[in-house]
Amino acid sequence: MMRPAGTRRTSFSLAFFFISAVAGRCLAQPEQDTTGRAAFIQWATPRVRTLSAPDSTLVQLTLHARIVAFGESVHDMHELLEWRRDVTAQLLARRPVAAVVMETGLVEGRAIDAWLRGETDTAPEFSRALSYDWWRDTETIGMLRWLHAYNRGVDVAHRVHFYGMDMPADGGGSLRPALEPVWRFLRDVDPSFADRSRAALEPIARALDSDGPAILPLYASLGRRRDTLQTELHTLVDRMQSHAAVYRARSSPDAYDWALRLTLLALQTETALRVGWDIPANPRDQAMASNAEWVLAREGTRGVIVIWAHNLHVSRGPIGGPLFPTRPPAVASMGQYLQHDLGSAYVPIGTAFRLRSDEASLPSDASSVDGTFRSLRSSHYSTYQLDITGAPDQGPVARWLSTPHAMRAEDGYVVTVPGSAFDAIAFFDTIHLAHVR
């Protein structure tokens, strides 16, 4: 069951215990299972399909989905970005898509949505509207322009909306992008409280103004003002929630909905700073899941929600493995939170690959998920997809799918249980860097 808006802050400890209960089981050291691997290859080889195959795999996988997440093993890779656009187009051709939700800032992404909806004719300044320098990738901007062109060809009711789901300023590097719109909203509906909140919070928010991890030493230097920050943010959230009816009447339901969400976004950022980014409950992924579910509730019955994010976030398994030697053994993923709340209505599709054209020598792991999928090349395809939801639930195939294996992520390996992490996996022989704008 999906939680009401704003309640994730009270469920933090519950989430911690939920994730801790499965993390150790899922991220045990991978072991060789040559019999299971051979059985999986034999089962999977005749079932792979080309990425462009006009079959019903995508339709069947997403028939009852409310959120479909398309992952990528590595950010900023040409083939993976092109696939993400193409598979979204395939989905759009078969069922209504209400919104695309991307691994970028929730507040910053509003400018892209206004353009895609047709509220403005001018494309936004993508360098401000997209986090983590995604705007530098020609393919990413091409995907957004493709959505814009699609929307121009359909009526307003069927246009695809756009949202970010991440905390501001590259994953939580500043509070002000979330707070400034809230204060502007309050100036119209509750000016005296707007002045009070700004006076209490703005000096602290300015002291923290940065990008991404650069905020951490700034937060540590706040001293006792950390308590003031927490108290004042909770006061702001409580005021927004307790005055909901008044604020809606003085503005509009949509304006209030956004103002409340951005207030919660600021609180998500403060929570991540206070409890730490690298704890098992993983406040960043918890925030992204909460924001994605807010989008789902907001869009209602208009259609399915599509998420574009890294494999590590969309996977239904915890994040951990050799790629993160200084972190806890496992931290929660966004996909785990979504699975917990939505069950089978959440469908993640991941990617695997053989070779990055830009990387130096990385030891190849033939027993990894990627190495095993490479062995399916007897299918005569260099790129293909495999639906693994129909795999046997007993025997060596089931054993291989339910066992932890190494899997490529960025410039190293993580540990993944493929059968529970994804419903399908798309494989690419070689991936290349995205084109830089």
SETIKE-509650 format. One line per 3 residues: for each residue y, z, x negated of N, C-alpha, C. Coordinates in steps of 0.02 Angstrom, whole numbers, always signed. Layout:
REM SETIKE-509650
Y/Z/X/Y/Z/X/Y/Z/X; ... .
***
This chain:
REM SETIKE-509650
-60/+0/-42/+0/+0/+0/+62/+0/-44; +111/-41/-24/+172/-45/-63/+217/+15/-50; +245/+44/-103/+287/+102/-95/+356/+82/-69 .
+389/+125/-30/+457/+112/-9/+504/+106/-68; +559/+70/-60/+607/+60/-114/+631/+128/-138; +633/+135/-205/+662/+194/-235/+614/+251/-248 .
+551/+244/-228/+505/+301/-236/+467/+300/-301; +473/+248/-341/+434/+247/-403/+455/+302/-451; +517/+324/-448/+538/+377/-494/+501/+441/-480 .
+479/+453/-418/+442/+513/-402/+368/+506/-415; +344/+445/-427/+272/+434/-438/+255/+424/-511; +303/+440/-556/+292/+425/-626/+231/+462/-654 .
+224/+527/-638/+168/+564/-665/+102/+540/-636; +103/+520/-572/+43/+492/-542/+22/+428/-577; +72/+386/-593/+57/+324/-628/+27/+338/-696 .
+53/+390/-729/+28/+407/-795/-47/+423/-792; -67/+464/-743/-137/+483/-738/-180/+424/-717; -153/+381/-674/-191/+322/-652/-206/+277/-711 .
-155/+265/-752/-164/+220/-810/-209/+254/-862; -198/+318/-875/-238/+352/-926/-312/+350/-909; -327/+351/-845/-398/+354/-824/-435/+290/-841 .
-398/+233/-844/-432/+170/-858/-420/+144/-928; -370/+170/-963/-351/+141/-1027/-407/+147/-1078; -435/+206/-1085/-487/+214/-1135/-547/+170/-1122 .
-565/+163/-1058/-622/+123/-1040/-609/+49/-1055; -548/+26/-1043/-533/-45/-1049/-520/-66/-1121; -496/-21/-1163/-476/-41/-1229/-520/-12/-1283 .
-583/-5/-1269/-630/+14/-1321/-634/-42/-1373; -656/-25/-1432/-661/-75/-1485/-709/-132/-1464; -686/-195/-1467/-730/-250/-1446/-794/-252/-1488 .
-848/-266/-1455/-912/-273/-1489/-939/-343/-1479; -978/-366/-1526/-1009/-431/-1521/-1063/-431/-1467; -1062/-482/-1426/-1114/-490/-1374/-1132/-564/-1373 .
-1173/-583/-1422/-1189/-654/-1429/-1228/-681/-1369; -1271/-641/-1341/-1310/-663/-1283/-1264/-674/-1223; -1220/-626/-1210/-1174/-632/-1154/-1126/-690/-1164 .
-1102/-698/-1226/-1055/-753/-1240/-1089/-820/-1228; -1150/-828/-1252/-1186/-891/-1242/-1198/-905/-1167; -1214/-852/-1130/-1225/-860/-1058/-1161/-879/-1023 .
-1105/-849/-1044/-1041/-866/-1014/-1023/-939/-1028; -1032/-961/-1089/-1017/-1030/-1107/-1059/-1078/-1065; -1123/-1062/-1058/-1167/-1105/-1018/-1145/-1107/-944 .
-1125/-1049/-918/-1102/-1047/-848/-1035/-1082/-839; -989/-1072/-886/-920/-1095/-877/-911/-1170/-890; -948/-1198/-938/-935/-1266/-959/-933/-1317/-902 .
-981/-1318/-857/-978/-1368/-803/-926/-1351/-749; -894/-1293/-753/-848/-1272/-701/-775/-1280/-720; -761/-1299/-782/-691/-1307/-802/-663/-1369/-768 .
-598/-1368/-758/-561/-1424/-727/-501/-1440/-770; -481/-1503/-771/-420/-1521/-806/-361/-1486/-773; -308/-1476/-810/-250/-1440/-784/-218/-1478/-726 .
-226/-1544/-726/-195/-1584/-674/-244/-1605/-619; -304/-1577/-620/-355/-1598/-572/-332/-1583/-500; -336/-1632/-456/-314/-1622/-387/-369/-1589/-345 .
-393/-1531/-368/-444/-1496/-331/-414/-1436/-294; -456/-1397/-262/-431/-1343/-220/-433/-1275/-255; -443/-1274/-322/-449/-1211/-358/-388/-1168/-347 .
-329/-1196/-356/-267/-1158/-349/-259/-1134/-278; -275/-1177/-230/-268/-1158/-160/-314/-1101/-143; -376/-1105/-163/-424/-1053/-147/-406/-986/-179 .
-383/-989/-241/-364/-928/-276/-306/-892/-244; -259/-931/-217/-197/-902/-192/-194/-900/-116; -249/-914/-83/-248/-919/-11/-223/-856/+23 .
-243/-798/-3/-223/-735/+27/-175/-696/-18; -149/-729/-69/-105/-695/-117/-35/-686/-88; -5/-631/-106/+66/-620/-91/+108/-629/-154 .
+77/-613/-212/+109/-626/-277/+59/-662/-321; +79/-719/-349/+40/-757/-398/+79/-755/-464; +47/-732/-517/+80/-725/-581/+50/-774/-631 .
+93/-815/-661/+73/-862/-712/+94/-834/-780; +45/-818/-822/+60/-788/-886/+67/-840/-941; +84/-816/-1000/+86/-857/-1060/+67/-814/-1119 .
+24/-840/-1163/+0/-802/-1221/+56/-789/-1271; +101/-837/-1276/+155/-835/-1325/+218/-860/-1291; +273/-826/-1301/+336/-849/-1274/+361/-910/-1313 .
+403/-950/-1281/+438/-1005/-1313/+391/-1059/-1341; +340/-1076/-1302/+294/-1128/-1322/+295/-1185/-1272; +301/-1246/-1297/+312/-1305/-1255/+258/-1313/-1203 .
+195/-1315/-1223/+141/-1329/-1177/+135/-1276/-1123; +145/-1213/-1141/+138/-1159/-1093/+195/-1160/-1042; +255/-1176/-1064/+312/-1181/-1017/+304/-1241/-971 .
+281/-1296/-998/+270/-1355/-956/+215/-1342/-905; +162/-1308/-926/+108/-1291/-879/+134/-1246/-824; +175/-1198/-842/+201/-1152/-792/+242/-1188/-739 .
+281/-1237/-762/+319/-1277/-713/+271/-1318/-669; +223/-1350/-701/+177/-1395/-664/+135/-1356/-613; +110/-1297/-634/+67/-1260/-589/+108/-1230/-531 .
+171/-1215/-543/+215/-1193/-489/+227/-1251/-441; +235/-1311/-468/+244/-1370/-425/+181/-1383/-383; +122/-1374/-413/+59/-1382/-376/+56/-1332/-318 .
+76/-1271/-332/+75/-1220/-280/+125/-1236/-225; +184/-1259/-244/+235/-1278/-195/+212/-1334/-149; +171/-1378/-176/+146/-1434/-136/+94/-1413/-84 .
+68/-1352/-92/+13/-1330/-50/+30/-1273/-3; +81/-1233/-21/+101/-1178/+23/+172/-1158/+8; +206/-1125/+55/+276/-1105/+43/+282/-1055/-15 .
+331/-1065/-57/+347/-1019/-111/+416/-990/-95; +419/-925/-86/+483/-893/-68/+529/-885/-128; +500/-867/-185/+542/-852/-243/+502/-856/-307 .
+537/-874/-360/+512/-868/-428/+544/-807/-459; +503/-763/-487/+526/-702/-519/+508/-706/-593; +559/-703/-635/+548/-716/-706/+559/-652/-747 .
+527/-650/-804/+535/-595/-852/+604/-601/-885; +654/-582/-846/+723/-583/-869/+760/-531/-828; +823/-517/-845/+859/-464/-812/+870/-475/-738 .
+857/-424/-697/+867/-429/-625/+939/-443/-608; +985/-406/-638/+1056/-415/-620/+1083/-480/-648; +1063/-498/-710/+1089/-560/-740/+1065/-621/-703 .
+1004/-619/-675/+975/-677/-642/+1007/-695/-576; +1051/-652/-550/+1083/-667/-485/+1124/-731/-489; +1153/-746/-547/+1193/-807/-553/+1150/-869/-546 .
+1089/-866/-571/+1043/-923/-564/+1024/-932/-491; +1011/-877/-457/+992/-881/-386/+1048/-911/-344; +1110/-892/-358/+1166/-919/-320/+1170/-995/-328 .
+1156/-1019/-388/+1156/-1091/-401/+1097/-1126/-367; +1038/-1096/-371/+979/-1127/-340/+985/-1128/-264; +1015/-1077/-235/+1023/-1074/-163/+1075/-1123/-137 .
+1118/-1147/-182/+1172/-1192/-161/+1236/-1155/-145; +1241/-1090/-163/+1302/-1054/-150/+1358/-1075/-198; +1339/-1105/-253/+1386/-1134/-300/+1359/-1200/-325 .
+1402/-1248/-339/+1380/-1313/-364/+1375/-1315/-440; +1401/-1264/-472/+1403/-1264/-545/+1346/-1222/-574; +1311/-1250/-621/+1257/-1212/-653/+1286/-1152/-689 .
+1251/-1096/-691/+1277/-1036/-724/+1277/-1045/-800; +1310/-998/-832/+1307/-995/-905/+1240/-963/-923; +1191/-1005/-940/+1123/-981/-949/+1118/-928/-1004 .
+1161/-931/-1054/+1158/-882/-1107/+1173/-812/-1082; +1208/-807/-1026/+1221/-742/-996/+1170/-725/-941; +1142/-776/-911/+1098/-766/-853/+1026/-755/-871 .
+1006/-768/-933/+937/-761/-954/+932/-714/-1014; +884/-669/-1012/+873/-621/-1066/+834/-653/-1123; +833/-616/-1179/+789/-633/-1236/+799/-705/-1263 .
+858/-733/-1253/+872/-801/-1277/+827/-855/-1246; +800/-841/-1185/+761/-893/-1152/+803/-956/-1143; +869/-949/-1138/+912/-1006/-1126/+910/-1057/-1182 .
+885/-1038/-1239/+881/-1085/-1295/+825/-1136/-1286; +776/-1121/-1244/+720/-1166/-1234/+738/-1221/-1185; +734/-1283/-1208/+748/-1340/-1163/+701/-1338/-1103 .
+638/-1319/-1115/+589/-1319/-1060/+607/-1267/-1006; +632/-1209/-1026/+651/-1158/-977/+708/-1183/-934; +759/-1210/-965/+816/-1237/-926/+793/-1296/-884 .
+746/-1336/-910/+719/-1391/-872/+683/-1367/-809; +646/-1311/-815/+612/-1284/-756/+662/-1263/-703; +717/-1232/-724/+767/-1210/-676/+803/-1269/-644 .
+817/-1320/-683/+848/-1380/-655/+800/-1416/-607; +736/-1413/-623/+686/-1441/-578/+685/-1404/-511; +689/-1338/-513/+693/-1299/-451/+756/-1314/-412 .
+811/-1324/-448/+874/-1342/-415/+868/-1408/-379; +837/-1457/-412/+828/-1522/-381/+781/-1517/-321; +729/-1477/-327/+683/-1467/-270/+721/-1437/-211 .
+761/-1387/-223/+797/-1354/-168/+845/-1401/-133; +874/-1447/-170/+921/-1494/-139/+886/-1541/-90; +820/-1547/-97/+783/-1592/-54/+751/-1559/+6 .
+761/-1493/+15/+732/-1458/+72/+787/-1420/+109; +772/-1400/+170/+822/-1363/+208/+830/-1292/+180; +884/-1259/+199/+901/-1194/+170/+845/-1143/+179 .
+813/-1144/+237/+761/-1094/+251/+701/-1099/+205; +690/-1157/+174/+632/-1167/+132/+649/-1170/+57; +709/-1154/+39/+728/-1156/-31/+696/-1099/-70 .
+680/-1113/-133/+650/-1063/-177/+705/-1021/-207; +700/-956/-198/+749/-910/-226/+727/-890/-297; +773/-861/-334/+759/-842/-403/+781/-769/-414 .
+738/-732/-450/+755/-664/-468/+731/-650/-539; +768/-609/-575/+740/-575/-633/+705/-512/-608; +668/-480/-652/+635/-417/-633/+641/-364/-686 .
+675/-380/-741/+678/-335/-798/+741/-293/-796; +743/-241/-838/+802/-201/-845/+856/-241/-881; +920/-219/-877/+975/-259/-904/+974/-265/-981 .
+1010/-314/-1005/+1024/-321/-1077/+960/-319/-1119; +917/-368/-1108/+855/-376/-1146/+809/-316/-1139; +795/-298/-1077/+745/-247/-1064/+769/-175/-1066 .
+833/-164/-1055/+858/-95/-1051/+908/-77/-1105; +945/-125/-1131/+992/-112/-1184/+1061/-91/-1162; +1073/-87/-1096/+1138/-66/-1071/+1132/-46/-998 .
+1173/+2/-978/+1176/+22/-908/+1231/-15/-869; +1282/-38/-904/+1340/-65/-870/+1328/-127/-828; +1284/-174/-849/+1272/-232/-805/+1248/-213/-736 .
+1211/-158/-730/+1188/-135/-664/+1241/-94/-629; +1278/-53/-666/+1325/-7/-634/+1390/-40/-611; +1414/-88/-648/+1479/-119/-630/+1478/-149/-559 .
+1426/-188/-540/+1425/-214/-471/+1419/-158/-419; +1386/-103/-436/+1380/-47/-389/+1448/-16/-378; +1485/-5/-431/+1552/+24/-423/+1598/-22/-384 .
+1591/-88/-394/+1632/-135/-355/+1614/-130/-281; +1550/-125/-266/+1527/-117/-197/+1556/-53/-167; +1553/+1/-203/+1576/+66/-178/+1652/+66/-169 .
+1688/+28/-208/+1761/+24/-199/+1779/+0/-129; +1736/-41/-99/+1749/-67/-32/+1724/-21/+23; +1671/+17/+9/+1640/+56/+63/+1651/+132/+56 .
+1667/+155/-4/+1675/+226/-16/+1718/+236/-79; +1782/+218/-75/+1823/+214/-136/+1830/+280/-174; +1835/+336/-138/+1843/+400/-174/+1781/+416/-215 .
+1721/+403/-186/+1661/+416/-224/+1653/+365/-281; +1676/+304/-270/+1673/+254/-323/+1712/+278/-384; +1772/+305/-372/+1813/+329/-428/+1780/+388/-462 .
+1750/+433/-423/+1716/+491/-451/+1657/+471/-495; +1616/+425/-469/+1557/+403/-506/+1576/+367/-569; +1625/+323/-564/+1646/+286/-624/+1673/+333/-677 .
+1714/+381/-656/+1743/+428/-704/+1689/+467/-741; +1636/+485/-705/+1583/+525/-736/+1536/+484/-779; +1522/+422/-759/+1470/+382/-792/+1496/+330/-841 .
+1553/+301/-828/+1575/+244/-870/+1583/+262/-943; +1612/+319/-962/+1618/+334/-1033/+1549/+339/-1068; +1500/+366/-1034/+1433/+371/-1063/+1402/+302/-1067 .
+1410/+263/-1014/+1381/+195/-1014/+1411/+152/-1068; +1476/+159/-1080/+1508/+121/-1134/+1482/+142/-1202; +1469/+206/-1209/+1442/+231/-1273/+1373/+204/-1287 .
+1337/+183/-1235/+1269/+156/-1242/+1267/+80/-1243; +1323/+48/-1235/+1325/-25/-1225/+1296/-61/-1286; +1240/-96/-1276/+1207/-131/-1331/+1158/-181/-1302 .
+1109/-202/-1341/+1057/-248/-1318/+989/-222/-1341; +940/-222/-1295/+872/-205/-1312/+866/-138/-1348; +823/-135/-1400/+808/-72/-1434/+869/-41/-1470 .
+923/-79/-1479/+982/-51/-1512/+1011/+8/-1473; +993/+15/-1410/+1018/+71/-1370/+986/+137/-1389; +927/+137/-1420/+890/+198/-1433/+927/+248/-1477 .
+954/+228/-1535/+991/+278/-1575/+1056/+299/-1540; +1086/+255/-1501/+1146/+274/-1464/+1130/+328/-1413; +1074/+321/-1379/+1054/+371/-1330/+1038/+437/-1365 .
+1005/+434/-1422/+987/+495/-1458/+1050/+533/-1479; +1104/+497/-1491/+1166/+529/-1515/+1207/+560/-1458; +1187/+552/-1396/+1227/+577/-1340/+1227/+653/-1336 .
+1175/+685/-1360/+1171/+757/-1355/+1166/+780/-1283; +1208/+829/-1265/+1205/+857/-1197/+1226/+807/-1144; +1261/+755/-1164/+1282/+706/-1114/+1222/+669/-1084 .
+1163/+674/-1117/+1103/+645/-1087/+1089/+677/-1019; +1098/+743/-1015/+1087/+778/-951/+1138/+757/-899; +1199/+748/-921/+1252/+725/-874/+1235/+656/-848 .
+1211/+612/-892/+1193/+545/-871/+1139/+547/-818; +1087/+584/-830/+1032/+589/-782/+1056/+617/-715; +1094/+672/-718/+1118/+704/-657/+1163/+658/-616 .
+1209/+624/-649/+1256/+581/-614/+1222/+520/-584; +1171/+494/-619/+1135/+437/-591/+1095/+457/-529; +1064/+515/-531/+1029/+539/-472/+1077/+553/-414 .
+1136/+578/-431/+1187/+588/-379/+1207/+522/-348; +1213/+471/-389/+1231/+405/-364/+1176/+377/-319; +1114/+382/-341/+1058/+359/-300/+1055/+396/-233 .
+1062/+462/-236/+1059/+502/-175/+1115/+483/-127; +1175/+471/-154/+1232/+451/-111/+1218/+384/-79; +1192/+336/-117/+1178/+270/-90/+1126/+275/-34 .
+1076/+315/-43/+1023/+320/+7/+1044/+360/+68; +1080/+415/+58/+1099/+457/+114/+1154/+425/+157; +1193/+379/+129/+1247/+346/+166/+1229/+274/+184 .
+1164/+259/+187/+1142/+190/+198/+1172/+160/+261; +1169/+195/+316/+1193/+167/+380/+1268/+152/+376; +1306/+198/+347/+1378/+189/+342/+1394/+130/+296 .
+1361/+128/+239/+1375/+75/+191/+1357/+6/+218; +1301/+2/+254/+1282/-62/+284/+1335/-84/+335; +1358/-38/+376/+1407/-55/+428/+1473/-77/+397 .
+1491/-49/+339/+1555/-66/+308/+1550/-127/+263; +1490/-151/+251/+1481/-212/+210/+1435/-260/+246; +1373/-265/+222/+1321/-305/+255/+1254/-279/+231 .
+1200/-291/+269/+1134/-268/+245/+1116/-296/+176; +1134/-359/+164/+1117/-390/+100/+1157/-359/+43; +1221/-348/+54/+1263/-317/+1/+1238/-247/-15 .
+1221/-210/+37/+1195/-142/+25/+1128/-144/-11; +1084/-189/+10/+1018/-195/-21/+1023/-206/-96; +1068/-251/-115/+1078/-265/-186/+1109/-205/-222 .
+1158/-174/-192/+1191/-117/-224/+1141/-60/-236; +1099/-47/-186/+1049/+6/-195/+1000/-12/-250; +979/-75/-251/+930/-95/-302/+959/-90/-372 .
+1022/-109/-380/+1052/-105/-446/+1064/-32/-467; +1075/+12/-418/+1079/+83/-433/+1012/+108/-460; +958/+87/-427/+891/+106/-450/+875/+74/-517 .
+901/+14/-529/+892/-19/-594/+923/+21/-650; +983/+47/-637/+1015/+91/-687/+973/+153/-700; +945/+180/-646/+902/+239/-654/+838/+222/-691 .
+810/+163/-679/+751/+142/-716/+766/+140/-791; +825/+115/-808/+845/+110/-879/+852/+179/-910; +885/+224/-874/+892/+293/-899/+824/+326/-907 .
+780/+316/-859/+713/+346/-863/+676/+322/-924; +680/+257/-938/+646/+230/-997/+673/+261/-1061; +738/+271/-1063/+768/+302/-1123/+747/+375/-1130 .
+744/+410/-1074/+729/+481/-1075/+657/+496/-1092; +610/+460/-1061/+539/+477/-1071/+509/+439/-1130; +543/+385/-1152/+518/+346/-1208/+487/+281/-1185 .
+499/+227/-1221/+475/+162/-1202/+400/+154/-1215; +374/+187/-1266/+305/+176/-1287/+260/+235/-1268; +260/+252/-1204/+213/+302/-1179/+163/+265/-1134 .
+104/+295/-1120/+53/+260/-1082/+77/+232/-1015; +122/+268/-980/+145/+243/-915/+191/+182/-921; +218/+168/-981/+257/+107/-995/+312/+96/-943 .
+369/+131/-949/+421/+126/-897/+450/+56/-888; +449/+15/-940/+475/-53/-930/+431/-92/-882; +365/-93/-893/+321/-129/-848/+320/-98/-779 .
+327/-32/-776/+330/+1/-711/+392/-21/-673; +448/-27/-708/+510/-51/-677/+503/-123/-653; +472/-166/-695/+464/-236/-674/+420/-242/-613 .
+367/-202/-609/+324/-203/-550/+362/-180/-488; +400/-127/-495/+439/-102/-439/+489/-154/-415; +522/-187/-462/+571/-238/-443/+538/-299/-412 .
+479/-318/-436/+443/-374/-406/+422/-357/-335; +402/-295/-323/+383/-275/-255/+443/-272/-209; +501/-254/-237/+563/-257/-198/+577/-329/-176 .
+568/-376/-221/+577/-447/-204/+529/-467/-149; +466/-446/-155/+416/-462/-105/+437/-436/-36; +459/-374/-33/+481/-346/+31/+543/-382/+57 .
+588/-398/+12/+650/-431/+30/+639/-501/+59; +592/-537/+29/+579/-606/+51/+536/-608/+113; +501/-555/+129/+464/-551/+192/+409/-603/+196 .
+409/-640/+250/+355/-688/+264/+374/-760/+244; +426/-768/+205/+448/-837/+189/+397/-874/+146; +356/-838/+109/+307/-872/+67/+284/-827/+10 .
+244/-856/-34/+216/-820/-90/+270/-810/-143; +263/-756/-182/+307/-743/-239/+271/-765/-302; +305/-804/-344/+278/-828/-408/+312/-790/-465 .
+273/-762/-510/+300/-728/-568/+287/-769/-630; +339/-776/-672/+333/-807/-738/+343/-752/-790; +292/-736/-829/+298/-683/-878/+242/-690/-930 .
+242/-646/-979/+191/-646/-1031/+124/-624/-1003; +70/-649/-1033/+3/-626/-1015/-2/-549/-1014; +29/-517/-1063/+23/-445/-1069/+51/-409/-1008 .
+101/-437/-977/+131/-407/-918/+93/-423/-855; +69/-485/-848/+37/-505/-785/-35/-482/-781; -67/-469/-838/-136/-446/-839/-146/-383/-798 .
-204/-378/-767/-221/-317/-730/-249/-263/-776; -248/-274/-841/-273/-225/-889/-217/-196/-930; -229/-140/-964/-178/-109/-1006/-162/-151/-1067 .
-105/-136/-1097/-80/-172/-1155/-96/-131/-1217; -134/-160/-1263/-151/-124/-1325/-193/-167/-1370; -203/-144/-1430/-243/-181/-1477/-209/-188/-1544 .
-237/-228/-1589/-211/-234/-1657/-139/-256/-1662; -114/-292/-1612/-44/-316/-1614/+5/-258/-1613; -15/-200/-1588/+29/-142/-1581/+2/-82/-1621 .
+3/-85/-1687/-28/-32/-1727/+7/+35/-1723; +72/+37/-1706/+109/+100/-1706/+117/+129/-1636; +90/+96/-1585/+97/+120/-1517/+35/+159/-1496 .
+37/+190/-1437/-24/+222/-1410/-80/+170/-1402; -143/+192/-1398/-198/+144/-1392/-190/+96/-1334; -159/+118/-1280/-150/+75/-1222/-91/+99/-1181 .
-51/+52/-1157/+3/+68/-1110/-7/+25/-1048; +20/+49/-993/+11/+14/-929/+46/-53/-928; +17/-100/-892/+48/-165/-882/+77/-169/-812 .
+125/-214/-804/+151/-228/-738/+95/-248/-690; +48/-288/-715/-7/-310/-673/-50/-253/-647; -58/-201/-687/-96/-143/-663/-60/-110/-604 .
+5/-102/-610/+43/-72/-555/+39/-116/-492; +46/-181/-501/+43/-226/-443/-27/-226/-412; -78/-226/-453/-146/-222/-428/-157/-157/-389 .
-132/-103/-415/-139/-38/-383/-107/-38/-314; -50/-71/-307/-13/-71/-244/-34/-127/-196; -55/-184/-223/-67/-243/-181/-140/-263/-176 .
-182/-238/-221/-253/-257/-219/-262/-331/-230; -305/-362/-190/-321/-433/-198/-264/-479/-180; -210/-452/-152/-151/-494/-138/-111/-510/-200 .
-131/-480/-257/-101/-496/-322/-150/-539/-361; -129/-599/-382/-172/-647/-417/-140/-666/-483; -166/-641/-540/-140/-661/-606/-182/-717/-638 .
-147/-764/-667/-179/-820/-702/-152/-821/-773; -196/-814/-822/-175/-809/-892/-186/-874/-931; -168/-872/-994/-178/-930/-1039/-212/-908/-1103 .
-246/-956/-1134/-277/-946/-1199/-266/-1011/-1239; -275/-1007/-1305/-264/-1067/-1345/-303/-1062/-1410; -310/-1121/-1443/-346/-1123/-1507/-299/-1113/-1565 .
-242/-1148/-1566/-200/-1151/-1626/-126/-1155/-1607; -86/-1116/-1642/-13/-1124/-1640/+7/-1169/-1698; +43/-1222/-1684/+60/-1270/-1737/+107/-1240/-1789 .
+143/-1187/-1771/+194/-1160/-1816/+170/-1100/-1857; +110/-1075/-1844/+91/-1012/-1874/+57/-1021/-1942; +65/-971/-1983/+29/-970/-2047/-44/-953/-2033 .
-82/-942/-2084/-154/-931/-2075/-167/-864/-2041; -191/-866/-1980/-213/-807/-1945/-288/-811/-1940; -323/-759/-1961/-397/-762/-1959/-422/-780/-1889 .
-464/-829/-1886/-491/-851/-1821/-547/-805/-1800; -547/-786/-1736/-599/-743/-1708/-638/-783/-1657; -696/-808/-1679/-736/-851/-1635/-762/-814/-1574 .
-768/-748/-1580/-794/-709/-1524/-740/-689/-1474; -677/-704/-1490/-622/-686/-1446/-624/-726/-1382; -583/-708/-1334/-577/-747/-1272/-557/-818/-1289 .
-507/-825/-1333/-484/-892/-1351/-538/-932/-1388; -572/-899/-1435/-626/-933/-1471/-683/-953/-1425; -698/-911/-1376/-751/-927/-1329/-731/-985/-1285 .
-669/-986/-1261/-646/-1041/-1220/-643/-1106/-1260; -630/-1101/-1325/-631/-1161/-1366/-701/-1192/-1366; -753/-1150/-1362/-821/-1175/-1363/-840/-1212/-1299 .
-796/-1212/-1249/-809/-1250/-1188/-788/-1323/-1195; -769/-1343/-1255/-743/-1411/-1265/-795/-1464/-1253; -857/-1445/-1246/-908/-1494/-1229/-894/-1526/-1161 .
-847/-1495/-1125/-827/-1524/-1061/-785/-1587/-1071; -768/-1604/-1133/-730/-1664/-1151/-656/-1659/-1133; -632/-1600/-1116/-561/-1590/-1105/-533/-1550/-1163 .
-471/-1563/-1183/-439/-1522/-1235/-397/-1467/-1202; -378/-1477/-1140/-344/-1425/-1102/-379/-1421/-1034; -389/-1360/-1010/-424/-1354/-947/-412/-1284/-918 .
-434/-1275/-857/-428/-1210/-824/-496/-1191/-795; -506/-1125/-789/-569/-1100/-763/-556/-1043/-715; -582/-1050/-655/-581/-997/-605/-639/-951/-620 .
-625/-887/-636/-679/-841/-653/-694/-793/-596; -664/-803/-538/-678/-757/-483/-747/-768/-453; -775/-828/-464/-841/-842/-437/-898/-829/-484 .
-884/-794/-539/-937/-780/-588/-988/-732/-560; -1050/-733/-586/-1101/-685/-563/-1077/-614/-572; -1097/-570/-528/-1076/-500/-533/-1128/-457/-569 .
-1182/-488/-592/-1232/-454/-631/-1258/-501/-685; -1291/-474/-735/-1321/-515/-788/-1274/-525/-847; -1294/-567/-894/-1257/-575/-957/-1187/-603/-949 .
-1177/-649/-900/-1110/-676/-888/-1063/-621/-865; -1086/-582/-817/-1046/-525/-793/-1033/-475/-849; -1083/-465/-891/-1074/-417/-946/-1020/-440/-994 .
-1020/-505/-1012/-969/-530/-1058/-900/-525/-1026; -893/-543/-963/-828/-540/-930/-802/-469/-922; -846/-421/-918/-826/-351/-907/-822/-310/-971 .
-828/-344/-1029/-827/-311/-1093/-760/-324/-1128; -731/-276/-1164/-669/-289/-1201/-680/-341/-1256; -633/-388/-1260/-634/-440/-1313/-564/-447/-1341 .
-561/-471/-1403/-497/-490/-1431/-470/-551/-1394; -403/-554/-1387/-371/-611/-1356/-303/-622/-1388; -286/-685/-1400/-223/-701/-1434/-163/-680/-1393 .
-113/-653/-1427/-48/-637/-1397/+4/-640/-1452; +55/-682/-1442/+106/-693/-1493/+73/-709/-1560; +88/-670/-1612/+60/-688/-1678/+2/-644/-1699 .
-36/-619/-1650/-93/-578/-1666/-142/-574/-1608; -178/-518/-1605/-229/-508/-1554/-216/-443/-1516; -233/-444/-1452/-237/-384/-1412/-309/-377/-1388 .
-324/-324/-1352/-391/-314/-1324/-387/-322/-1248; -431/-364/-1221/-429/-382/-1150/-499/-384/-1121; -505/-361/-1060/-567/-370/-1022/-554/-430/-976 .
-577/-490/-994/-554/-550/-958/-571/-551/-884; -629/-525/-866/-649/-529/-796/-606/-488/-749; -579/-433/-774/-535/-392/-732/-462/-406/-744 .
-445/-436/-801/-374/-449/-816/-347/-508/-776; -386/-561/-767/-361/-622/-737/-411/-649/-685; -384/-689/-639/-427/-725/-592/-444/-795/-617 .
-402/-821/-661/-415/-886/-692/-380/-887/-759; -404/-930/-804/-374/-938/-870/-366/-1013/-884; -307/-1032/-907/-295/-1100/-929/-298/-1102/-1005 .
-334/-1150/-1033/-343/-1155/-1105/-307/-1216/-1132; -275/-1207/-1191/-240/-1261/-1225/-266/-1265/-1297; -280/-1326/-1319/-307/-1334/-1387/-254/-1315/-1438 .
-195/-1345/-1435/-142/-1332/-1483/-76/-1324/-1445; -38/-1273/-1464/+27/-1264/-1432/+82/-1269/-1485; +140/-1294/-1464/+196/-1307/-1510/+258/-1269/-1487 .
+303/-1257/-1533/+364/-1223/-1516/+404/-1263/-1464; +436/-1226/-1420/+480/-1258/-1371/+538/-1292/-1407; +567/-1341/-1374/+625/-1376/-1401/+687/-1333/-1393 .
+726/-1328/-1446/+785/-1286/-1446/+845/-1326/-1422; +883/-1297/-1375/+943/-1331/-1349/+998/-1330/-1401 .
***
